[in-house]
Amino acid sequence: MSTIGHALVSALWMAFAMGWEILWPLILGFALSGIVQAVVTKGEMSRLLPDSSPRSDLHCVSTWDRVVILFLCRGRAGAIDIP
């Protein structure tokens, strides 16, 4: 195989490998987001995210942690209620 052909095959393989590495985190992220949306009720979400103001957006990081904790503790005996 010529040098140009080898370089082309190598570049295509590298592009495929990078795309594959990017695809899996996207799939897992969207799956986790879908599971959280299916499990956490709209009432719980509106209690944790009261409005769409910038101040509320700054609070989102800690709120997302709370949503994940709610999701993980859901259905367990003695689960804590996070304010």
Secondary structure, DSSP 8 states (H G I E B T S, - for coil): --HHHHHHHHHHHHHHHHHHHHHHHHHHHHHHHHHHHHHS-HHHHHHHS---SHHHHHTHHHHHHHHHHHHHHTT-TT-----
